[in-house]
Amino acid sequence: MVFVPVSLLAALPAAALLAYLQLRSGIESYLVLVPAALALAYVATASGRLLLAACGERDGGVCAAWACGLIATCLALYALTSLFPLTGATAFGILAVAIAGFELARARRRPQTPADWRGLAGFALCAAFTAAWCGGAADAYEVLRAQGTLPVWGDHFIHGARISQFGDVRALGRESILLADFPSSFYHFASYLSAAPLVGMLDQPGLRLATSAWLPLGFLTMAAGAYALGGRLAGAAGGVAALAAVAILPDASNYGLRSGFLSFHWSLMAHPGAMYALGAAFISLALLERWRRDGSAPALVASGAIAVSILFFRAHIFLLYLPAWIATVIYCRARESGRQRRVGLWLVAGLGAAAALASLLASTHWRFRGPAFTRFLEVLHSGHEPTAYTGLYAELVSWYPWWFSLTGGIVLAFLAALGAFALLLPGAALVARRFGALRPLDVFPAFLAYCWLLLMLVAPATWALEGPELIDRPVVLLYAGAAIWTACLLLRCLAAPARAWTQRLWPAMVAASLVLLPAAFAAADGMARPKFTSGEPHMALRVEPGLVEAASFLRAQASVGDIFAAAGLKAEFAVIDLPSQLCSLSGLPAYLSRPRLEMIKDGPRRDVAAGRLAALAEVDRQTDYAEATAMLRRLGVQWYVVAGAEGPRWDPGQQRAAFRAGTIMLYATSSPNRM
């Protein structure tokens, strides 16, 4: 029986990458690490092979299998952990047994599948560039322990907390880890389930796995998806070209207008969930091209299902991708009847009307705060310096009519987002048309650009930062789509007059990529850093001295079901606070964290957060230790954390603290118990 070893062989690059990055993060338990990495990689690859085979895609390759399989694995684990009281590791064990059983049953029915050595080499190349881009982030936890500073985008504290919410037994059954015993509001949580199983397998805090597993698995999924899409658009060489477009070429923030706010690589590293959404989008498009070419109904259904699933990975990208996907399907179908021009005009009008209606409906919801268009242009063109066109947009607003300045702002936004591809993509399309190399699916980047324009015009501001996240966060899809299509169109143009010569292009491009790999290792950290001044503080968030040690103490001493509360919380805006950091580092749920962000949400959540904030303020006002701890016990709090040079009013000398390190004191409302 050889089929299962083939799947294991295909999983080896991902397993080796994951093990390497875990070792860099400081985990040294080889006997657990290697089997855990191999199991995760095998389940993702095998499930992808099974799903692709189910929709008739038998030549999708290793990269397509990985991207499809990891997306499906995340969704399955998300469903299991949401519906049943299971940790990520337990749910993964159930899924692994099911996948292995399906593979064994399929192996008995079908003959041996030979190894796809070219596809395996492409996947190994994707893993190598993932190591280049994510190696620095994998060191983040050890840097935090040694220096007290997190050297990655600060939101990783929140991501680490969410990974613990789904993966840590300490958080099991307590609903939202950031607001214990209260349900999480809907959000795109599915990507966290890629790393959540490792929390239980390796017994590590969420923050460590956020930087050493969750982020790189997302990058690998994006890279593999790009490789699969490029292979579908322009053959094997197209796969390497698509990988180069997202992992080698400097993005638009490095030249031209130099707008760091729309930097492709910085945005990926600051918001890694986007990489999972990009991987899903690329696989969806690859399957869509299969449907367009062969008329395969299962491929169309699979493409649509993956398109819808993007909502659970990155809602911002879903808003941009799904309308463009629907329009592309309709247009491709219209090409068969020769009515593409008339249908195209109707699609443009229909998408505009649908966007306006959706914006009108969304503006009545508590999550949104009116149009974000002018706010987006101000933030992009004037709020994130330095750029190469400082003051230009302000001058347009000051000296020219509103319609002219807004039009200029839109044009500048496209140039800032796409850089050279704003010109190269239309040029490549014109050349491809001359060579007769255009395909119906090549209309997708145009629909994508139009849908981004609609988002720019009608998207509302979000409640959290009252900002234009719905406009700027999807830019990564716009940029990646333009870069990949430009490369693949140019390759198709080369293939038209010299098809035999292009057969030798794949090994040459692989060799060139390997030559550039050391440069990627050297330059990746710098390219992924924010290139705007206001972003620098978010790349060097300091924690209270002793917080990492206190989190380790909590992991060792707290019992399953315990929660903690923090002193000194205020109703002021904070994306990251002490409780959210401690959640990420310990895996314990917080009684309350980020009060302001909870109180600007829906009514029930606002009332609960306000009530808990008032209760903690009452605890802070106590002067008697017994009364304070009794109040905490009545609130259901087992651990109380205080940060500062002095203890609380009811223990100013810090004599009753169960643990002290740096400026952190931990109080137990009952005797600490080892788990």
Helices and strands as residue ranges (DSSP letters): H 3-24, H 30-54, H 61-83, H 88-109, H 117-138, H 140-147, E 149-150, H 156-167, G 169-171, G 190-194, H 196-202, H 206-209, I 210-214, H 215-247, G 252-254, G 260-262, H 264-270, H 273-294, H 297-309, G 310-312, H 315-337, H 340-362, E 368-371, H 373-382, H 392-399, H 402-418, H 421-434, G 440-443, H 444-458, E 460-462, H 469-472, H 475-495, H 499-502, H 505-528, G 533-539, E 541-542, H 547-557, E 564-566, H 578-586, H 595-599, H 603-621, H 625-634, E 639-643, E 659-661, E 664-668
